[in-house]
Amino acid sequence: MTSILTNTSSMNALQTLKNTNMNLNKTQQEIASGKSIGSARDNAAVWAISKVMDSDVKGFEQISNSLALGQSTMAVARNASESITDLLTDIKGLVVSAQEENVDRAKIQTDIGRLREQVESIVGSAQFNGLNLIDGSSGTQVSLLSSLNRSSTGPVTASNINIDTSSTNLSLAAGSAVTLDGALGTITATNGTTNTAITAAGFNFSTADYAATTGTVALDSGEFTGTETWDSLVAGDRVTMNFGVTATSTGTPVSYTVREGDTGSSILTGLVAEVEAAGVDSDVGISFDGTSILVDNQTGADFDITFTASRGEGGLSALTNLDVSDSASADQALIDIENMIDYSINAAASLGSAEKRVDIQADFVSKLVDSFKAGIGTLVDADMEEASARLQALQVQQQLGVQALSIANQTPQQLLSLFR
């Protein structure tokens, strides 16, 4: 049946043409934008995945910047330590020459003094963006943001590369005794004692007026000019705990270098970590509950735990008073300079190893970012070859659709011939 009120053929042709035009517009948009999924309307699930990955890319790009900063800092410290090693080697040559009796030791001492000043200058200037890894101001550890870890359930956590700087202090600062609170002088853990508590409350910290000892956190040692006298802890001080001292044993000494912002709890946490790393007798349990070190002595023997502290001492402190004025002093100077060269070499090696690790991580993060970007592209980028072929097909379909609609619209005209 043919009706002049309802042109079914025209309606069908019109719907077909609309679908063709819609697909054609979508294909043209893909070609123009380069994306097959440009918004959540196109494919909500894939769009959401791509946006999460895109946010991770932005995070890793910032991590690359952080690692680049770390690389520069490490490079400055390593180059400085290598230069210091060369200077110490030169000083050693002077010390060796001073072993002879018929030399002018006064002139040799003058040359040593000039080289020592150069060492001090290098140590002081070996900083990048305010961070110096060889003057003792960075404490025992420096953390660099290295990665973002996303679990299968969604939460993201940051990972760090921890750089051990406990053996890279090349300053000439000399150590001096620091008085700790008497309550932490000696703690006796008797035979069979369980969970003897050593609290963090006994550590005192110097405050900004130097004389007071009521501070709760360690200040940066750079805030002090060196002319003040204070008996409480500041950043750079070394706290040593001798674990298991008895009448027949010297125990296991472990040390922690105080960092700016440390509290008593921070120091005890660091000491516990050092004790565990030292491998204390398995019959002695040691833990930290947030406020106290808990000692469980099941060794069958008494032992003591003693605490001492010293002002931060640099690995080259002996260089300050290196003396070759006489034979005995020259002999001791040779021993001292040999030890300092060994320390400096180890510091340079440690920094070089850490720098290499940062380089490897930076290279990995760069490749990871590229992989993420490629993955995002696979999800949302348009296949331009396919889009080109689809565009031509749709253009033909559009032309045919217009032709079909035109034919369908002519159908009512054909009805007039029935009434002639």
VOKOL-519989 format. One line per field, with one value per residue (C-alpha): y, z, x. Coordinates in steps of 0.1 Angstrom, whole numbers, padded with zeros to 4 digits. Layout:
N
Y: Y/...
Z: Z/...
X: X/...
This chain:
420
Y: 0000/0034/0064/0101/0107/0082/0078/0048/0046/0083/0077/0047/0066/0096/0074/0057/0091/0104/0074/0079/0116/0109/0083/0107/0135/0112/0100/0136/0145/0116/0128/0164/0156/0124/0107/0079/0085/0122/0123/0100/0099/0080/0052/0058/0029/0034/0071/0066/0043/0067/0096/0076/0067/0103/0115/0089/0103/0138/0124/0105/0136/0155/0125/0129/0165/0154/0127/0153/0175/0145/0136/0171/0171/0137/0148/0179/0159/0131/0156/0175/0143/0132/0166/0164/0129/0145/0173/0148/0128/0160/0165/0130/0137/0166/0145/0119/0144/0156/0122/0132/0150/0175/0192/0226/0213/0249/0254/0220/0229/0261/0242/0218/0247/0261/0228/0224/0257/0245/0214/0235/0257/0227/0211/0244/0250/0215/0222/0222/0240/0243/0206/0196/0159/0161/0186/0166/0189/0163/0138/0101/0097/0117/0106/0112/0107/0079/0063/0061/0026/0020/-0011/-0032/-0016/0019/0035/0052/0053/0071/0053/0069/0062/0065/0078/0068/0098/0085/0080/0110/0137/0153/0183/0193/0198/0183/0164/0172/0155/0164/0158/0137/0136/0115/0091/0078/0074/0037/0013/-0021/-0049/-0078/-0115/-0125/-0090/-0087/-0055/-0032/0002/0029/0060/0088/0115/0119/0135/0172/0196/0230/0259/0290/0309/0281/0281/0265/0227/0224/0220/0191/0188/0191/0224/0228/0231/0259/0281/0281/0302/0279/0304/0293/0266/0241/0206/0194/0178/0196/0183/0166/0153/0116/0095/0061/0033/0005/-0025/-0054/-0040/-0064/-0070/-0094/-0077/-0043/-0048/-0037/0001/0015/0052/0075/0110/0135/0152/0185/0181/0148/0141/0117/0090/0096/0090/0058/0045/0051/0034/0003/0001/0002/-0025/-0048/-0042/-0050/-0084/-0085/-0118/-0135/-0140/-0103/-0088/-0051/-0031/0004/0010/0047/0061/0036/0010/-0023/-0048/-0084/-0100/-0138/-0143/-0158/-0130/-0094/-0066/-0028/-0003/0029/0061/0087/0116/0138/0169/0161/0151/0153/0125/0150/0165/0153/0175/0206/0198/0179/0187/0178/0202/0173/0136/0123/0146/0137/0100/0105/0128/0100/0077/0104/0114/0078/0073/0104/0094/0061/0078/0102/0074/0055/0086/0092/0056/0056/0088/0074/0042/0062/0085/0055/0042/0075/0075/0041/0051/0083/0063/0038/0065/0081/0048/0042/0075/0067/0033/0049/0074/0046/0027/0057/0063/0027/0032/0066/0076/0072/0048/0073/0046/0031/0065/0075/0044/0048/0084/0076/0048/0070/0098/0073/0061/0097/0104/0072/0081/0115/0098/0072/0099/0118/0088/0080/0116/0112/0084/0106/0123/0090/0087/0117/0094/0073/0102/0115
Z: 0000/-0009/0013/0007/0045/0054/0031/0047/0021/0027/0064/0060/0036/0060/0090/0069/0058/0094/0106/0077/0085/0122/0114/0089/0115/0140/0115/0105/0142/0147/0117/0130/0166/0160/0188/0185/0221/0229/0258/0282/0258/0232/0256/0293/0305/0281/0286/0324/0321/0298/0322/0352/0331/0320/0356/0363/0333/0348/0382/0366/0347/0380/0394/0364/0375/0410/0399/0376/0407/0426/0398/0398/0436/0435/0407/0426/0458/0439/0419/0451/0469/0440/0440/0477/0473/0448/0472/0501/0478/0472/0510/0515/0491/0513/0545/0529/0520/0556/0568/0558/0584/0561/0547/0556/0575/0581/0543/0540/0568/0550/0518/0538/0552/0518/0505/0537/0530/0495/0509/0533/0504/0483/0512/0518/0482/0472/0474/0448/0455/0491/0498/0507/0509/0522/0550/0575/0573/0555/0584/0577/0549/0520/0503/0466/0452/0427/0417/0421/0428/0420/0434/0417/0440/0431/0460/0450/0472/0466/0466/0475/0469/0502/0498/0528/0537/0570/0556/0533/0558/0545/0568/0590/0620/0652/0676/0713/0740/0745/0779/0778/0804/0834/0831/0798/0810/0818/0817/0833/0818/0843/0836/0824/0824/0799/0781/0800/0788/0776/0770/0745/0771/0783/0751/0753/0723/0722/0714/0694/0724/0727/0765/0770/0767/0767/0729/0715/0681/0667/0651/0621/0632/0607/0630/0654/0649/0667/0695/0717/0742/0745/0759/0742/0708/0674/0638/0630/0665/0667/0694/0702/0720/0733/0735/0758/0777/0805/0825/0799/0767/0751/0735/0701/0696/0671/0661/0647/0633/0644/0616/0617/0630/0649/0681/0709/0692/0659/0675/0692/0660/0642/0669/0669/0631/0636/0663/0641/0612/0635/0641/0679/0697/0688/0725/0729/0716/0708/0695/0695/0705/0696/0729/0743/0733/0747/0756/0762/0777/0775/0772/0807/0816/0827/0803/0802/0776/0776/0757/0747/0722/0704/0684/0647/0636/0600/0584/0577/0612/0617/0588/0610/0632/0607/0618/0603/0625/0639/0632/0657/0643/0608/0615/0630/0601/0577/0595/0597/0560/0549/0570/0555/0520/0526/0540/0511/0486/0503/0503/0466/0458/0479/0462/0428/0435/0447/0416/0393/0410/0405/0369/0363/0380/0359/0327/0338/0346/0312/0294/0317/0307/0270/0276/0293/0265/0240/0260/0262/0225/0218/0238/0225/0194/0160/0134/0106/0078/0089/0094/0058/0043/0065/0054/0017/0023/0043/0017/-0009/0014/0020/-0017/-0022/0009/-0006/-0039/-0022/-0002/-0033/-0051/-0020/-0019/-0055/-0047/-0038/-0071/-0088/-0072/-0094/-0124/-0108/-0109/-0144
X: 0000/0012/0002/0006/0006/0033/0063/0081/0108/0117/0118/0141/0163/0164/0175/0202/0215/0214/0235/0259/0263/0268/0295/0311/0312/0328/0354/0362/0365/0390/0410/0410/0419/0439/0419/0394/0383/0383/0358/0340/0310/0330/0340/0337/0358/0387/0386/0388/0418/0436/0431/0445/0475/0479/0479/0507/0527/0525/0537/0566/0576/0579/0599/0622/0628/0635/0659/0676/0681/0694/0718/0732/0736/0753/0776/0787/0794/0813/0834/0842/0853/0875/0891/0897/0912/0937/0945/0950/0974/0994/0995/1007/1036/1045/1042/1064/1090/1090/1102/1137/1158/1175/1144/1128/1097/1085/1080/1064/1040/1031/1024/1002/0983/0975/0963/0942/0926/0917/0902/0880/0870/0859/0840/0821/0812/0802/0765/0737/0705/0715/0722/0758/0764/0800/0801/0780/0750/0728/0729/0732/0707/0692/0660/0652/0617/0622/0589/0551/0537/0500/0485/0458/0432/0441/0461/0493/0525/0557/0591/0624/0661/0678/0714/0737/0758/0770/0805/0807/0814/0846/0845/0874/0851/0865/0842/0838/0818/0782/0765/0734/0707/0719/0689/0704/0739/0738/0709/0715/0694/0698/0697/0662/0648/0620/0611/0634/0623/0647/0626/0632/0624/0660/0674/0677/0681/0696/0672/0678/0693/0720/0721/0686/0683/0645/0642/0622/0638/0673/0683/0705/0741/0744/0724/0753/0784/0807/0815/0786/0788/0759/0757/0726/0721/0720/0720/0752/0759/0765/0748/0764/0748/0770/0748/0757/0786/0797/0828/0842/0828/0831/0797/0784/0787/0762/0759/0733/0739/0713/0694/0676/0641/0649/0632/0642/0620/0637/0671/0660/0644/0677/0697/0674/0678/0716/0715/0695/0719/0748/0733/0730/0727/0694/0687/0684/0652/0652/0623/0609/0572/0571/0583/0608/0634/0623/0651/0644/0675/0674/0712/0717/0741/0739/0747/0746/0735/0754/0749/0774/0773/0798/0797/0797/0832/0843/0863/0891/0892/0928/0938/0933/0962/0984/1019/1053/1074/1095/1102/1076/1049/1058/1055/1020/1010/1018/0995/0967/0970/0968/0936/0921/0929/0913/0882/0880/0883/0856/0834/0839/0832/0800/0788/0797/0778/0748/0750/0750/0719/0701/0712/0698/0665/0663/0668/0642/0617/0623/0616/0586/0571/0576/0559/0529/0525/0526/0500/0477/0481/0471/0439/0427/0446/0429/0442/0447/0449/0417/0401/0411/0395/0364/0361/0360/0335/0312/0314/0302/0275/0265/0262/0242/0220/0212/0203/0181/0163/0157/0142/0120/0108/0096/0072/0041/0046/0040/0005/-0007/-0007/-0034/-0058/-0053
